[in-house]
Amino acid sequence: MIVCKFGGTSVGDADAIARAATIIDARRARQPVVVVSALGGATNQLLQIAEQAAKGQLIGALRAVEGLRDRHLAETQRLLTGDDADEVCTELSAMFDELAALAEALRTLGDLTPRSLDAIASLGEQLSSVLVVAAFRQHGLPAEHLDARQVMITDANFTRAEPQTDAIGEAAQRLVMPLVRAGKIPVMGGFIGSSAGGGVTTTLGRGGSDYSASLVGAALQAEAIEIWTDVDGMLTADPRVVEGARLIERIGFEEASELASFGAKVLHPNTIAPAVMRGIPVWVLNSRRPEGTGTLIAFDAPRRSVTAIAGKSGVTLVKVRSPRMLLTEGFMRTLFEVFARHATSVDVVATSEVSVSVTIDDTTNLEALVVDLRALGDVTIERNRGIVSVVGNGLADGGAAMSQALAAIGDLHVHMLSLSSSRINLTVVVDGEQVAPAMRRLHDAFFAVRAR
């Protein structure tokens, strides 16, 4: 059994969904379970509709609802014929009627809560999964729709729900396995779930469809998880930033996790964890070129000084300086309890005898966070920073690779430097506008030489 996840661009229109059907048809013997994202861009539109409605801009919100309805119905008419098309159009229209009603309710309330945001954001995957099932059936595939909320059981932390793995395992064995044994192809939406006990719709956060697929794969003890996207696999750098980025045919779990966490957009950072726990290999493949080799993420991978370069901008650097740190037990625990209390995750950490520097992506709770941090010492906030990461499972084998990396960075202003505890990720914090130049310099240093 395998789990196949199709991202937004891989189910973005009728042609993409037809390609997905062909891909699954070629895998029928391997008993595929399918997880799909919303049609490309649909989730962003749904979030905008929610925000507009809550601000009282109902006419604009309802126009956006109709635009999204027209798009889904047009793709349905392209994919399906006769009574099948009419039946699916009716079902999708009913969902859009529900969306319009939610928008009107938000206009009345004037308050967009995390719970109501999840109710709206989840519709993208609900819509796409219904459409994909119908398209698969028209291609002769025995597809069966499965409401992901019955399988993906989470806590009630709306917009960032935490999966409950034991409950997911039980639900997957009870609901998914019988379909697979009966020769069916279960299809469900990614990203969405429901709260344990209450059954209220939740979401796993942006990019959560990859995570859904990995959780389902782990629950079913699948032989492999395939992530179908619009690139050939994981590359040595983001090709939109670095010309000449090359395919990585095989990469270790830990390397892939580091790259996903520090800017590689092809995977959601959480994707790897459930697969690692079960030792399930993950493939990253291009739905536009299914004949390609893709990237295999597995335990055994070639040992390289540098496997890839990743980078991201929009990072905030938080510095806390306090003489109280010196020889004080428990100070670091107290410091990070503040970040935990304000639900703010930390990426990179550097410490000295009297100061701590950390980077954060999410500044939603920054103001309240700073208030509490000032009780511990002087706080400095530096915005518009970026992170560049050099990742390789042999990075720390001797000092040559790290020396070469620092030489490549050269005269760029470095705010912070950190080597991960696993010694496979050298992370450099630079000015936000220097992320792209730093990535190009590093890629040239490690990969242009090999190409010559």
C-alpha positions in Angstrom: 0.0 0.0 0.0 1.2 3.5 -0.8 -0.1 7.0 0.0 -0.1 9.5 -2.9 -0.5 13.2 -2.1 -1.3 15.7 -4.8 -0.6 19.3 -4.1 -2.5 22.4 -5.3 -0.8 22.7 -8.6 -1.2 18.9 -9.2 -5.0 19.2 -8.9 -5.1 22.9 -10.0 -7.4 22.4 -13.0 -9.0 19.7 -15.2 -5.8 18.8 -17.0 -3.9 18.4 -13.8 -6.6 16.2 -12.2 -6.7 14.1 -15.4 -2.9 13.6 -15.0 -3.4 12.6 -11.4 -5.9 10.0 -12.5 -3.3 8.6 -15.0 -0.7 8.5 -12.3 -3.0 6.6 -9.9 -4.1 4.2 -12.6 -0.5 3.2 -13.1 -0.3 2.5 -9.3 -3.5 0.5 -8.8 -1.6 -2.7 -8.1 0.2 -1.0 -5.2 -3.1 -0.2 -3.4 -2.9 3.7 -3.4 -4.6 5.9 -0.9 -4.9 9.4 -2.2 -4.7 12.7 -0.3 -5.4 16.0 -2.2 -4.9 19.7 -1.5 -7.3 22.4 -2.5 -7.2 23.6 -6.1 -4.1 25.9 -6.5 -4.8 29.3 -4.8 -8.2 28.3 -3.5 -7.2 28.4 0.2 -5.8 31.9 -0.1 -9.0 33.0 -1.7 -11.1 31.4 1.1 -9.0 33.2 3.7 -9.5 36.5 1.9 -13.3 35.9 1.8 -13.3 35.3 5.5 -11.3 38.5 6.2 -13.5 40.6 3.9 -16.7 39.3 5.5 -15.5 39.9 9.0 -14.6 43.5 8.1 -18.1 44.1 6.8 -17.2 44.0 3.1 -19.9 41.5 2.3 -20.5 42.4 -1.3 -16.8 41.9 -2.1 -16.8 38.6 -0.2 -19.8 37.3 -2.0 -18.3 38.2 -5.4 -15.2 36.2 -4.5 -17.4 33.3 -3.5 -19.1 33.4 -6.9 -15.8 33.6 -8.6 -14.5 30.6 -6.8 -17.8 28.8 -7.5 -17.5 29.5 -11.2 -13.9 28.2 -11.3 -14.8 24.9 -9.7 -17.9 24.4 -11.8 -16.0 25.2 -15.0 -13.3 22.6 -14.2 -16.1 20.1 -13.3 -17.7 20.6 -16.7 -14.3 20.1 -18.4 -13.6 16.9 -16.5 -17.0 15.2 -16.4 -19.9 14.6 -18.8 -23.7 14.1 -18.6 -25.4 13.2 -15.3 -22.0 12.9 -13.5 -21.2 16.6 -14.2 -24.7 17.7 -13.1 -24.5 15.7 -9.9 -21.1 17.0 -8.9 -22.0 20.6 -9.8 -25.0 20.4 -7.6 -22.9 19.0 -4.7 -20.2 21.7 -5.1 -22.8 24.4 -5.4 -24.3 23.4 -2.1 -20.9 23.8 -0.5 -20.6 27.3 -2.0 -24.0 28.2 -0.6 -22.7 27.1 2.8 -19.7 29.3 2.2 -21.9 32.3 1.3 -23.9 31.7 4.5 -20.7 31.6 6.6 -19.6 34.9 5.0 -22.9 36.6 5.9 -22.7 35.3 9.5 -19.2 36.7 9.8 -20.4 40.1 8.5 -23.0 40.1 11.2 -20.6 39.0 14.0 -17.7 41.2 12.8 -15.3 38.9 14.5 -13.1 36.3 12.7 -12.3 33.6 15.3 -9.8 30.8 14.7 -12.7 28.3 14.7 -14.7 30.2 12.0 -11.5 30.6 10.0 -11.0 26.8 10.0 -14.6 26.3 8.9 -14.0 28.4 5.8 -10.4 27.4 5.1 -11.3 23.7 5.1 -13.7 24.0 2.2 -11.0 24.0 -0.4 -10.0 20.4 0.4 -13.6 19.4 0.8 -14.4 20.7 -2.7 -11.3 19.3 -4.4 -11.6 15.8 -2.9 -15.2 15.5 -4.2 -14.2 16.6 -7.7 -11.1 14.3 -7.8 -13.2 11.3 -6.8 -15.7 12.0 -9.6 -12.9 12.5 -12.1 -11.1 9.3 -11.0 -14.3 7.3 -11.5 -14.8 8.7 -15.0 -11.3 7.4 -15.7 -12.4 3.9 -14.6 -10.8 4.0 -11.2 -12.8 2.6 -8.2 -12.4 5.8 -6.1 -14.3 6.3 -2.9 -14.6 9.6 -1.1 -13.6 9.7 2.6 -14.3 12.7 4.7 -10.8 13.5 6.1 -12.4 14.8 9.3 -13.4 11.3 10.2 -9.7 10.2 10.1 -7.6 13.2 10.9 -8.4 13.6 14.6 -6.8 16.6 16.3 -6.9 18.7 19.4 -9.0 21.9 19.4 -6.2 24.3 18.6 -7.9 25.9 15.6 -5.7 26.9 12.6 -2.8 25.0 14.1 -4.4 21.8 15.3 -2.1 19.1 16.7 -2.9 15.6 15.3 -3.7 12.8 17.8 -1.8 10.0 16.4 -3.4 7.1 18.3 -6.9 8.3 17.3 -5.7 8.7 13.7 -4.3 5.2 13.7 -7.5 3.7 15.0 -9.7 5.7 12.5 -7.4 4.8 9.6 -7.6 1.1 10.4 -11.3 1.3 10.9 -12.3 3.4 7.9 -9.5 3.4 5.3 -8.2 -0.2 5.4 -11.6 -1.9 4.6 -11.8 0.2 1.5 -8.3 -0.7 0.4 -9.0 -4.4 1.1 -12.1 -4.2 -1.0 -10.1 -2.9 -4.0 -11.2 0.7 -3.7 -9.1 3.8 -3.9 -9.8 6.0 -0.9 -9.5 9.8 -1.6 -9.5 12.4 1.1 -8.6 16.0 1.5 -5.4 17.0 3.3 -4.9 19.9 5.7 -8.2 19.4 7.5 -9.3 17.4 10.5 -11.8 17.5 13.4 -11.4 18.0 17.2 -11.4 14.9 19.3 -14.7 14.5 21.1 -16.3 17.6 19.7 -15.9 16.8 16.0 -15.5 20.5 15.1 -13.6 21.2 11.9 -9.9 22.0 12.4 -6.9 22.6 10.1 -3.3 21.6 10.5 -1.9 25.0 9.4 -0.6 26.1 6.0 1.1 23.3 4.0 -0.7 20.7 6.2 -1.7 18.5 3.3 1.8 17.0 3.2 1.6 16.4 6.9 -1.8 14.7 6.5 -0.4 12.3 3.9 2.6 11.4 6.2 0.3 10.9 9.2 -2.0 8.6 7.1 1.0 6.8 5.7 2.3 6.1 9.2 -1.1 5.1 10.5 -1.5 2.5 7.6 2.2 1.5 7.8 2.4 2.2 4.1 5.4 1.0 2.0 6.0 4.5 0.7 4.6 8.0 0.6 4.6 9.9 -2.7 4.4 13.7 -2.7 3.3 14.8 -6.1 4.1 18.5 -6.9 5.2 20.7 -9.8 9.0 20.3 -9.5 11.2 17.3 -10.3 12.0 16.6 -6.7 14.2 18.2 -4.0 16.9 20.4 -5.6 20.3 21.7 -4.5 18.7 25.1 -4.1 15.5 27.0 -5.0 15.6 27.2 -8.8 13.8 30.5 -8.6 16.8 32.0 -6.8 19.7 29.9 -8.0 20.3 29.2 -11.6 21.7 25.7 -12.2 20.1 24.1 -9.1 20.2 20.3 -9.6 18.1 17.3 -8.6 19.0 15.4 -5.5 18.2 11.8 -6.3 18.5 10.5 -2.8 18.6 12.3 0.5 18.5 11.4 4.2 15.5 12.0 6.4 17.4 14.4 8.7 18.8 16.4 5.8 15.4 16.7 4.2 13.8 17.8 7.5 16.4 20.5 8.0 15.9 21.8 4.4 12.2 21.9 4.8 12.4 23.8 8.1 14.8 26.3 6.7 13.2 27.3 3.4 12.9 24.4 1.0 9.3 25.0 -0.2 8.8 21.6 -1.9 7.9 20.0 1.5 6.1 21.1 4.6 8.5 21.0 7.6 6.3 18.5 9.5 6.0 16.0 6.6 9.0 13.9 7.4 8.5 13.2 11.2 5.7 10.5 11.0 7.5 8.8 8.1 10.8 8.8 10.1 9.1 7.2 13.1 7.9 4.3 10.9 10.9 4.2 8.6 8.7 4.9 5.5 10.5 6.2 2.4 9.1 9.4 1.0 9.3 10.2 -2.7 9.0 13.7 -4.1 7.8 13.6 -7.7 6.6 15.9 -10.5 3.0 15.3 -11.6 3.8 17.1 -15.0 6.7 14.6 -15.6 5.7 11.4 -13.9 8.4 9.5 -15.8 11.1 11.4 -13.9 13.2 9.8 -11.1 12.2 12.3 -8.4 13.9 12.4 -5.0 13.9 9.5 -2.6 14.0 10.5 1.1 15.2 7.5 3.2 17.5 6.5 6.0 20.4 5.4 3.9 21.7 8.3 1.7 25.0 9.2 0.2 27.3 11.0 2.7 28.1 14.4 1.2 29.7 17.5 2.8 26.9 19.6 1.3 23.7 18.3 -0.1 21.8 21.5 -0.6 21.4 25.2 0.2 18.2 26.6 1.6 17.1 30.1 2.5 14.2 32.2 3.7 13.5 35.9 4.3 11.0 37.6 6.6 12.8 36.4 9.7 12.9 38.4 13.0 15.9 38.3 15.3 15.2 38.6 19.0 18.1 39.3 21.4 17.9 39.1 25.2 20.8 40.4 27.2 21.0 39.9 31.0 23.9 39.7 33.4 21.6 37.5 35.5 22.3 34.7 33.0 25.9 34.3 34.3 26.1 31.2 36.4 22.3 31.2 37.0 20.6 27.8 36.9 17.3 27.6 35.1 17.5 30.9 33.2 17.3 29.4 29.8 14.3 27.3 30.8 12.5 30.4 32.1 13.4 32.2 28.8 12.0 29.6 26.5 8.9 29.1 28.7 8.1 32.7 27.7 8.2 31.7 24.0 6.1 28.6 24.7 3.5 30.7 26.6 3.1 32.9 23.6 2.9 30.0 21.1 6.0 31.3 19.3 8.4 28.7 17.9 12.1 29.4 17.6 14.3 28.4 14.7 17.9 29.3 15.4 19.5 29.9 18.8 22.9 31.3 19.7 24.0 32.0 23.3 26.9 33.7 25.1 27.6 34.2 28.8 25.1 37.1 29.2 22.9 37.0 26.0 20.6 34.8 23.9 19.7 35.4 20.3 16.9 33.6 18.5 15.1 33.8 15.2 11.3 33.6 14.8 9.1 33.5 11.7 5.7 34.2 13.3 5.5 37.7 14.9 1.8 37.5 15.7 2.4 37.6 19.4 5.7 39.6 19.3 4.4 42.6 21.3 3.2 40.5 24.2 6.3 38.3 24.0 8.6 41.3 24.3 6.7 42.5 27.4 7.4 39.3 29.2 11.0 39.0 28.0 11.8 42.4 29.4 11.3 41.0 32.8 14.4 38.9 32.1 16.7 41.5 30.6 17.2 44.0 27.8 15.4 43.1 24.6 16.4 44.0 21.1 14.2 43.3 18.0 15.8 43.2 14.5 13.3 42.8 11.6 13.9 42.0 8.0 16.5 39.3 8.6 17.0 36.1 6.6 18.3 32.6 7.2 20.6 30.7 4.8 21.4 27.1 5.6 24.1 24.8 4.3 22.9 21.2 4.8 24.9 18.0 4.4 25.3 14.8 6.5 29.1 15.1 6.1 29.3 18.8 6.7 31.3 18.5 9.9 33.7 15.8 8.6 36.8 17.8 9.1 36.7 21.6 8.7 37.0 22.0 5.0 33.3 22.4 4.1 32.5 24.9 6.9 35.6 26.9 6.0 34.6 26.9 2.4 31.0 28.1 3.3 32.3 31.0 5.4 34.7 32.0 2.7 31.8 32.0 0.1 29.7 34.3 2.3 32.7 36.7 2.3 31.8 40.3 3.1 28.1 39.8 3.7 26.9 41.1 7.0 26.4 38.1 9.3 24.2 38.6 12.4 24.3 35.2 13.8 26.0 31.8 13.1 24.9 28.4 14.4 25.8 24.7 13.8 23.0 22.3 14.6 23.5 19.7 17.3 23.3 17.0 14.6 26.2 18.8 12.9 24.5 18.7 9.5 23.2 22.2 9.2 25.3 25.4 9.3 22.9 28.3 9.6 23.8 31.9 8.9 21.5 34.9 9.7 22.0 37.8 7.3 20.1 40.9 6.2 16.8 39.8 4.4 17.9 41.2 1.0 21.2 39.3 1.2 19.5 35.8 1.3 19.5 35.4 -2.5 23.1 36.6 -3.0 24.3 34.4 -0.2 22.5 31.3 -1.6 24.0 31.9 -5.0 27.5 32.3 -3.6 27.2 29.2 -1.6 25.8 27.2 -4.4 28.5 28.3 -6.7 31.1 27.3 -4.1 29.9 23.8 -3.6 28.1 22.8 -6.9 29.6 24.8 -9.7 33.0 23.2 -9.1 31.5 19.7 -9.4 29.8 20.6 -12.7 33.1 21.6 -14.3 
